[in-house]
Each structure stands twice: as C-alpha cells, then as structure tokens.
C-alpha cells in the first residue's frame, strides 16, 4: 500500500458528533407514550370540564411535539453526517429542532392561558373523579418518560466523560427538562382537582391552568435562549475562550491575539479560528499543539502574522 501523501496527513473528518443511539431509541418510546396520553387527557378535559386537565393535555401535546422533533433531529443529523454540504457537521440540526419546538410552545402557552381565563370567567361543572384518574395517569406517564430519558442521558454521559469535561447532549437534555415540566403541570392539575372536590374550590382548576401556561412559557423562553445562542454562535463567553487566551498568554513565543472566533460544533465540542501577531519566527503548528490541551477544541485554524519593528 502506498504511503499517504502530505495532503492526506492533513485531511480530517468534519463529523464532530457521534450521536446518541440509546437516547434516540428511548425518545421514540417516550413519543409513543406521550402521544397516547395527550389524546386521553385532552378528550377527558373536554368531557369532564376540567381546565387543569385540558391544560395538562395541551402541555402534553407540546411535549409530544418536542420529543418528536428530537427524534427527527437525531435521525436527520445521523443520515446527513457525511454530507459535504455541512461545513461543520450536522449537530446543529438537533439544536434547530429544539428551537422550533420552543416556538410552538409559545403558541400552546397562549392557548392554555386564553382557555383558562375563559373558564375562570365562565365556570362549568367538573366531573372530579374521572378527571383526577386521568391526571394521575398523565403523571405516571411523565415519570416513566423521565426515567427513559434520564437513562439515555446517564449512559451517554458515562461514555463521553473525559478528564472532567462533561459533554452534554443538549437535544436529550431539553427533552428531559420538558418531561419534568410536564410532571409538574400534572401535579398542579391533581392538586386543583382535589381542592375542587374536597373544598369546593372550583376556581382552583382554571387558576392552575394559568399556572401551567406560565410553566410552559418559562420553559419555552429558556429553550429559545439556549438554542438561539448556539444557532447564532453567540458563545464567546464560554470557558474555552478564556482558556485560549491563557494558552497564548503563557506561550514561549511572544504573541498577541488580533482575531478570535469560537463556536460550538457538537456536544461540548468547539471550533476556533485564531489570528496572531508574533515578534519572532513561529508556525501555526506550534500554537495548535499548545491549544490541543483543550480537548473540547476539535477544529483549530491558526493564522500567524509576523510583526516587523
């Protein structure tokens, strides 16, 4: 076999993320469970006039959508991983899925709020026993989904924990947080229904629906903020940026950073473009080797310019 050419030695893969097969499989099961529960809760909410139960059902619909987008993102990113059109890999497809689900969540929260206020102003009789049983079922499904998703996260975390650097699966983490939020909304519905049944406080039901809308809004805001930062490459405040400055500052070659760009290309993985001015002879390879102490930097481009005094 012929020895590799110099150019071959410099070529490297742009597949920066290896996916999370266990999480993808568990998320599919979670989508199935939540879709069935969503239909039951929304139907039960309308039949038994429970706004809290209906709100939990709508929240479950957003949960189903978010998990469905996560599964779609996992699959699409995996299928297109070796497509040359993607300059820095396909990991951001997962982030785009989370951002899109957050936009839908804002609409769901608005609908929940509108229906809860309407029911608060025009109360109707509630069939408490039936509504409570459905709400408890929804809570159990949420807990089951949380167990599934946490298992996938723990497995992936164990496989990719190197030297104290934690490479979180943001797609899976967002789905897990959504499940936890859903469980909290289910608890609110159960409390409201028990309060109405025991103390006759029927107003608790729509009030808890409003609280549930607030929870969805807060989760949507957090997801929009976190995914938006990644999509817009607005992460120049991450710790690895300070690490790069420290490496150059302590380098044996007197160098000054004139331009620096750092952005995320995978779970806990970053690419950077670095422009330096030096006062003595130095090669880009020298600085690449020094920066390699940061394992999260998987794609490093260095430009060295000589300062003539």
Helices and strands as residue ranges (DSSP letters): H 6-10, H 21-48, H 51-79, H 92-121, H 128-159, E 161-162, E 165-166, H 170-199, H 203-231, H 239-249, E 255-266, E 269-278, H 284-291, E 297-306
